[in-house]
């Protein structure tokens, strides 16, 4: 057996085994893409019947909201780094 035939067999053997698997994957993905394109093409956005506020206007604001106390100090990091350096 010549070295050329051995090299050809070594290179073509895995390709012959993996080619059907890769082709099957490409075909499956093409079907999936076609299905997704059909779904996206069939989508029609629906306008709401009344442009009012969502959920019936939301929750009303109450005057007796609990006091949260003292809040934490917020530090802008970029400013803090410039002044520290």
N, C-alpha and C positions, 0 to 999 in steps of 0.2 A: 504494500500500500504506500502510495506516495504521500509526502508531507502535505501537499496541497489538498488531497482528498480528506486527510485527517483534520486539517484546519477547517475545511468546508463543513465537515460533519460536526465539529465542535461548535462552530458558529451557527449553523442552521438547525441543530437539534433543539436547543432551547426556544428558538424562534418558532419552530413548528409546533412546539407544545404550548407556548404562551399566546400565539397569534389568535387562535379561536376564542380564548378567554377575553382578550382585549377587544376583539371585534364584537363579541356578545355584550360586553360592557358599554361600548359605544352605541350599539343599537338600542339597548335598554335606556340609556340616557337620552337618546334622540326621541324615543316614545314619551319619556317623562317631560322633556322640553316641549313637545307638541301638545301634551295635555295641559301643561302650565300655561302655554300661550293661548290655548282655547279658553281656559278659565279666565285669564286676564282680559281677553277680547270680549267675553260675555259680560263682564262686570259693568254695571251702570250705577253711578252714585245716585242716591236718593236724597232729595231735599226734604228737610223736616216740614211737617204740616204747619206748625206755628213757630216763628223764630223767637219765642219767649225763653226765659231763663230755664236751664235744665233742672230737672227734679222738682218741678213745682215752685221754683223761686228760691230754693235753698233754705237753710235754717235762719230764723230771724236772729238779729243781734240782740242780746239782752244787756240791760244796764247793770245787772248784778253779777257781772263776770268776776271770777275770783282774782285777787291780786296775786301776781306771780312772784312778787318780791324783787330783790335786786338781781339784775342780769349780769352776766360775765362781760368783762372788757374784751373788745375785739381789737386785735392788733394786726395791721397790715404788714405782712412779712417782708415785702420788698422795702418798704420805708424803714422798718426796724433794722434790716440788714445794712442799709446805707448809713444810718445814723450810728450804728455800732462799729462800723469799719473805719 
